[in-house]
Amino acid sequence: MNRTAYGSISSGVKAVTPMTRTELKHFRSVLHAMLDGTEDTLRTLDDIAIQNVADSLDRIQHATEREMAIRRIELDFSKVQSVRSALQRIAEGTYGVCSECDNEIPGKRLKAVPWTPYCLDCQDSADRRRWLSGAQMAGVPGD
């Protein structure tokens, strides 16, 4: 089997099984398709156009729809950045290795979230830190 190397892995972590070229080609293809689809969505910004309407209920509805469209655009932009980062990791030979702990990211996780830079444990930790940071900024007491 043709396997690609990930480069040096620090000692004290689980051994990483390199992906085959076929596996990497599959993930590259999936990521490119996601990137194309998400970029196409970002090109259609009609949802945030400001419309002049006389009725105050229509104005409220349009404002709500615009806010939802802006949030969708923010999420799509974030996804584009994550997918591009994953494609860069493929090019560098580090795709499938957790950016935080250097352990292998399980194939099941990559199939579910192919752009992830983290194993599940490190993703949970990052989410928890992000939540605590947001909660502190909002004045919500921590644990």
MODELLER restraints for C-alpha pairs under 7 A, 6 or more apart:
rsr = mdl.restraints
at = mdl.atoms
rsr.add(forms.Gaussian(group=physical.xy_distance, feature=features.Distance(at['CA:1:A'], at['CA:20:A']), mean=6.97, stdev=0.5))
rsr.add(forms.Gaussian(group=physical.xy_distance, feature=features.Distance(at['CA:2:A'], at['CA:20:A']), mean=5.77, stdev=0.5))
rsr.add(forms.Gaussian(group=physical.xy_distance, feature=features.Distance(at['CA:2:A'], at['CA:21:A']), mean=6.22, stdev=0.5))
rsr.add(forms.Gaussian(group=physical.xy_distance, feature=features.Distance(at['CA:3:A'], at['CA:18:A']), mean=5.92, stdev=0.5))
rsr.add(forms.Gaussian(group=physical.xy_distance, feature=features.Distance(at['CA:3:A'], at['CA:19:A']), mean=5.79, stdev=0.5))
rsr.add(forms.Gaussian(group=physical.xy_distance, feature=features.Distance(at['CA:3:A'], at['CA:20:A']), mean=4.43, stdev=0.5))
rsr.add(forms.Gaussian(group=physical.xy_distance, feature=features.Distance(at['CA:3:A'], at['CA:21:A']), mean=6.01, stdev=0.5))
rsr.add(forms.Gaussian(group=physical.xy_distance, feature=features.Distance(at['CA:4:A'], at['CA:18:A']), mean=5.86, stdev=0.5))
rsr.add(forms.Gaussian(group=physical.xy_distance, feature=features.Distance(at['CA:4:A'], at['CA:19:A']), mean=6.29, stdev=0.5))
rsr.add(forms.Gaussian(group=physical.xy_distance, feature=features.Distance(at['CA:4:A'], at['CA:20:A']), mean=6.39, stdev=0.5))
rsr.add(forms.Gaussian(group=physical.xy_distance, feature=features.Distance(at['CA:4:A'], at['CA:21:A']), mean=6.68, stdev=0.5))
rsr.add(forms.Gaussian(group=physical.xy_distance, feature=features.Distance(at['CA:5:A'], at['CA:18:A']), mean=6.04, stdev=0.5))
rsr.add(forms.Gaussian(group=physical.xy_distance, feature=features.Distance(at['CA:5:A'], at['CA:93:A']), mean=6.37, stdev=0.5))
rsr.add(forms.Gaussian(group=physical.xy_distance, feature=features.Distance(at['CA:6:A'], at['CA:18:A']), mean=6.70, stdev=0.5))
rsr.add(forms.Gaussian(group=physical.xy_distance, feature=features.Distance(at['CA:6:A'], at['CA:93:A']), mean=4.89, stdev=0.5))
rsr.add(forms.Gaussian(group=physical.xy_distance, feature=features.Distance(at['CA:6:A'], at['CA:94:A']), mean=5.10, stdev=0.5))
rsr.add(forms.Gaussian(group=physical.xy_distance, feature=features.Distance(at['CA:9:A'], at['CA:102:A']), mean=6.59, stdev=0.5))
rsr.add(forms.Gaussian(group=physical.xy_distance, feature=features.Distance(at['CA:13:A'], at['CA:102:A']), mean=6.85, stdev=0.5))
rsr.add(forms.Gaussian(group=physical.xy_distance, feature=features.Distance(at['CA:13:A'], at['CA:103:A']), mean=6.11, stdev=0.5))
rsr.add(forms.Gaussian(group=physical.xy_distance, feature=features.Distance(at['CA:14:A'], at['CA:103:A']), mean=5.68, stdev=0.5))
rsr.add(forms.Gaussian(group=physical.xy_distance, feature=features.Distance(at['CA:16:A'], at['CA:103:A']), mean=6.43, stdev=0.5))
rsr.add(forms.Gaussian(group=physical.xy_distance, feature=features.Distance(at['CA:16:A'], at['CA:104:A']), mean=5.18, stdev=0.5))
rsr.add(forms.Gaussian(group=physical.xy_distance, feature=features.Distance(at['CA:27:A'], at['CA:114:A']), mean=6.88, stdev=0.5))
rsr.add(forms.Gaussian(group=physical.xy_distance, feature=features.Distance(at['CA:28:A'], at['CA:87:A']), mean=6.53, stdev=0.5))
rsr.add(forms.Gaussian(group=physical.xy_distance, feature=features.Distance(at['CA:31:A'], at['CA:83:A']), mean=6.10, stdev=0.5))
rsr.add(forms.Gaussian(group=physical.xy_distance, feature=features.Distance(at['CA:31:A'], at['CA:114:A']), mean=6.98, stdev=0.5))
rsr.add(forms.Gaussian(group=physical.xy_distance, feature=features.Distance(at['CA:35:A'], at['CA:80:A']), mean=5.91, stdev=0.5))
rsr.add(forms.Gaussian(group=physical.xy_distance, feature=features.Distance(at['CA:35:A'], at['CA:83:A']), mean=6.43, stdev=0.5))
rsr.add(forms.Gaussian(group=physical.xy_distance, feature=features.Distance(at['CA:38:A'], at['CA:76:A']), mean=6.14, stdev=0.5))
rsr.add(forms.Gaussian(group=physical.xy_distance, feature=features.Distance(at['CA:38:A'], at['CA:80:A']), mean=6.67, stdev=0.5))
rsr.add(forms.Gaussian(group=physical.xy_distance, feature=features.Distance(at['CA:42:A'], at['CA:73:A']), mean=6.33, stdev=0.5))
rsr.add(forms.Gaussian(group=physical.xy_distance, feature=features.Distance(at['CA:42:A'], at['CA:76:A']), mean=6.99, stdev=0.5))
rsr.add(forms.Gaussian(group=physical.xy_distance, feature=features.Distance(at['CA:47:A'], at['CA:66:A']), mean=6.06, stdev=0.5))
rsr.add(forms.Gaussian(group=physical.xy_distance, feature=features.Distance(at['CA:47:A'], at['CA:69:A']), mean=5.85, stdev=0.5))
rsr.add(forms.Gaussian(group=physical.xy_distance, feature=features.Distance(at['CA:48:A'], at['CA:66:A']), mean=4.64, stdev=0.5))
rsr.add(forms.Gaussian(group=physical.xy_distance, feature=features.Distance(at['CA:48:A'], at['CA:69:A']), mean=6.13, stdev=0.5))
rsr.add(forms.Gaussian(group=physical.xy_distance, feature=features.Distance(at['CA:48:A'], at['CA:70:A']), mean=6.78, stdev=0.5))
rsr.add(forms.Gaussian(group=physical.xy_distance, feature=features.Distance(at['CA:53:A'], at['CA:59:A']), mean=6.13, stdev=0.5))
rsr.add(forms.Gaussian(group=physical.xy_distance, feature=features.Distance(at['CA:82:A'], at['CA:115:A']), mean=5.81, stdev=0.5))
rsr.add(forms.Gaussian(group=physical.xy_distance, feature=features.Distance(at['CA:83:A'], at['CA:115:A']), mean=5.06, stdev=0.5))
rsr.add(forms.Gaussian(group=physical.xy_distance, feature=features.Distance(at['CA:86:A'], at['CA:95:A']), mean=6.67, stdev=0.5))
rsr.add(forms.Gaussian(group=physical.xy_distance, feature=features.Distance(at['CA:86:A'], at['CA:115:A']), mean=5.09, stdev=0.5))
rsr.add(forms.Gaussian(group=physical.xy_distance, feature=features.Distance(at['CA:89:A'], at['CA:95:A']), mean=4.74, stdev=0.5))
rsr.add(forms.Gaussian(group=physical.xy_distance, feature=features.Distance(at['CA:96:A'], at['CA:104:A']), mean=5.90, stdev=0.5))
rsr.add(forms.Gaussian(group=physical.xy_distance, feature=features.Distance(at['CA:96:A'], at['CA:105:A']), mean=5.09, stdev=0.5))
rsr.add(forms.Gaussian(group=physical.xy_distance, feature=features.Distance(at['CA:97:A'], at['CA:103:A']), mean=5.67, stdev=0.5))
rsr.add(forms.Gaussian(group=physical.xy_distance, feature=features.Distance(at['CA:97:A'], at['CA:104:A']), mean=4.61, stdev=0.5))
rsr.add(forms.Gaussian(group=physical.xy_distance, feature=features.Distance(at['CA:97:A'], at['CA:105:A']), mean=5.52, stdev=0.5))
rsr.add(forms.Gaussian(group=physical.xy_distance, feature=features.Distance(at['CA:98:A'], at['CA:104:A']), mean=6.04, stdev=0.5))
rsr.add(forms.Gaussian(group=physical.xy_distance, feature=features.Distance(at['CA:98:A'], at['CA:105:A']), mean=5.85, stdev=0.5))
rsr.add(forms.Gaussian(group=physical.xy_distance, feature=features.Distance(at['CA:98:A'], at['CA:117:A']), mean=5.62, stdev=0.5))
rsr.add(forms.Gaussian(group=physical.xy_distance, feature=features.Distance(at['CA:98:A'], at['CA:118:A']), mean=4.48, stdev=0.5))
rsr.add(forms.Gaussian(group=physical.xy_distance, feature=features.Distance(at['CA:98:A'], at['CA:119:A']), mean=5.41, stdev=0.5))
rsr.add(forms.Gaussian(group=physical.xy_distance, feature=features.Distance(at['CA:99:A'], at['CA:117:A']), mean=5.59, stdev=0.5))
rsr.add(forms.Gaussian(group=physical.xy_distance, feature=features.Distance(at['CA:99:A'], at['CA:118:A']), mean=5.84, stdev=0.5))
rsr.add(forms.Gaussian(group=physical.xy_distance, feature=features.Distance(at['CA:100:A'], at['CA:118:A']), mean=6.57, stdev=0.5))
rsr.add(forms.Gaussian(group=physical.xy_distance, feature=features.Distance(at['CA:100:A'], at['CA:122:A']), mean=6.57, stdev=0.5))
rsr.add(forms.Gaussian(group=physical.xy_distance, feature=features.Distance(at['CA:105:A'], at['CA:118:A']), mean=6.79, stdev=0.5))
rsr.add(forms.Gaussian(group=physical.xy_distance, feature=features.Distance(at['CA:105:A'], at['CA:119:A']), mean=4.80, stdev=0.5))
rsr.add(forms.Gaussian(group=physical.xy_distance, feature=features.Distance(at['CA:110:A'], at['CA:116:A']), mean=6.92, stdev=0.5))
rsr.add(forms.Gaussian(group=physical.xy_distance, feature=features.Distance(at['CA:132:A'], at['CA:142:A']), mean=6.80, stdev=0.5))
